[in-house]
Amino acid sequence: MSIHQVPIAIEIPENHPILGIEAMLPLALHHPRSEFDEINFLNLLRRSYTLCLDEKLEILGAVSRMNQRQMDGLIGLLVSEHERFEFIVDEYPEDVANLVAERMNEIAMATLKRTIMHN
C-alpha cells in the first residue's frame, strides 16, 4: 500500500473490541472526583495521534483517580492535539500518514492478540 493510500485520520470502528466506545465506556464511567462528557472524552482519546495504544489504555485506567483539574487538563490537551493535527496534515501529509499507519497497526496487532487469546 502506498503512503498516499493511508487515511490521514485515525478511524476506529465504534464496535472495536479494544477501542470501541462500548469496550471503553465501562472503564470511563467511574470518576468520582471529576465530571466530564465520557463519550466526547473517549472519542478524543481513541483518535489521539500521539498516544500509542498502551498509553491510551493506561490513561483510561487512571480516569477514576483523576480530579477535575487533571481531567480538564487532559481533555484540553487532547482537543489541542486534534486542532494542531488539522494544520500539520496539510504541511506534512506523509509524516502524518506514517503515524496513522503505525497507530492502526498497533490496534490491529492488539486485536489479533486478543482474538488468539480468546480462541
Beta strands, then each sheet from edge to edge (+ up, - down):
end
